[in-house]
Amino acid sequence: MTTIRPFRCDDLFRFNNVNLDPLTETYGLPFYMQYLAHWPEYFQVLESPTGQIMGYIMGKAEGLGEQWHGHVTALSVAPEFRRLGLAGKLMNGLEEISERKRCYFVDLFVRVSNKVAVAMYEKLGYSVYRRVLEYYSGDVDEDAFDMRKALSRDTEKKSVIPLPHPVRPDELD
Ligand SMILES: CC(C)(COP(=O)(O)OP(=O)(O)OC[C@H]1O[C@@H](n2cnc3c(N)ncnc32)[C@H](O)[C@@H]1OP(=O)(O)O)[C@@H](O)C(=O)NCCC(=O)NCCS
């Protein structure tokens, strides 16, 4: 059986099996601590019966007025536990929290080349709101899709009307 529970500080020393994935970003410790301190309800981990970390989600709520939204900062499931619906469960949890906080939508950024993740988010009801040019830096910079899903508060689904043109990272609000 899989347990979903709040992420704890000591999980940072046990999640290498998840983060070794090249599409999973590893941040500095202060970044994780900031999320744990400010948005602990948005930082959840999946644990196997033997205590192994199977995956996690880290997010936050931010924005003013109709921009008030839930944001997925990181989502990753260890390779041996994929295709079991675990990422979907973590996303549902983040959406429920965002509904309770009366957010208008949930959004996330994903590499345009990450076809598996883009397909998964589409299956979960997300659509591309805008393309962000050279959002990910590296040897070759890569664009991101900013994907969104409207929540029940956004009755007219205004938050997900796609922008007709790409934006640069410095234009993000
Ligand atoms: C993307 C990721 C989180 C998906 O995790 P997961 O637990 O395997 O996803 P789920 O089992 O919940 O899949 C939900 C749906 O997504 C789609 N999907 C997931 N993996 C897929 C794959 N390898 N190929 C095709 N579709 C896939 C399917 O539609 C799937 O539903 P189905 O199994 O009923 O067909 C996981 O592959 C991962 O951790 N990747 C590396 C990190 C990453 O890319 N994170 C996202 C960055 S924004």
The ligand as a Gaussian input file, in Angstrom:
#p B3LYP/6-31G(d) Opt

LIG

0 1
 C        5.725000      12.563000     -15.469000
 C        5.648000      11.636000     -14.254000
 C        5.552000      12.474000     -12.981000
 C        4.422000      10.738000     -14.378000
 O        4.302000       9.955000     -13.198000
 P        3.412000       8.632000     -13.151000
 O        3.153000       8.303000     -11.716000
 O        4.046000       7.579000     -13.980000
 O        2.074000       9.115000     -13.871000
 P        0.654000       8.406000     -13.774000
 O        0.818000       6.933000     -13.597000
 O       -0.164000       9.135000     -12.758000
 O        0.122000       8.676000     -15.252000
 C       -1.030000       9.414000     -15.505000
 C       -1.226000       9.408000     -17.026000
 O       -0.180000      10.117000     -17.655000
 C        0.135000       9.491000     -18.928000
 N        1.477000       8.901000     -18.858000
 C        2.274000       8.778000     -17.780000
 N        3.449000       8.195000     -18.129000
 C        3.376000       7.948000     -19.456000
 C        4.275000       7.362000     -20.399000
 N        5.503000       6.913000     -20.038000
 N        3.887000       7.276000     -21.674000
 C        2.683000       7.706000     -22.082000
 N        1.761000       8.287000     -21.218000
 C        2.128000       8.385000     -19.934000
 C       -0.894000       8.397000     -19.106000
 O       -2.006000       8.948000     -19.764000
 C       -1.208000       8.043000     -17.673000
 O       -2.483000       7.447000     -17.512000
 P       -2.650000       5.859000     -17.822000
 O       -1.530000       5.148000     -17.155000
 O       -3.992000       5.564000     -17.224000
 O       -2.608000       5.734000     -19.312000
 C        6.893000      10.695000     -14.180000
 O        7.081000      10.111000     -15.450000
 C        8.150000      11.428000     -13.777000
 O        8.425000      11.549000     -12.586000
 N        8.933000      11.907000     -14.752000
 C       10.187000      12.607000     -14.471000
 C        9.962000      13.952000     -13.816000
 C        9.028000      14.825000     -14.606000
 O        9.065000      14.873000     -15.831000
 N        8.183000      15.558000     -13.873000
 C        7.288000      16.519000     -14.451000
 C        8.040000      17.784000     -14.649000
 S        6.973000      19.166000     -14.859000

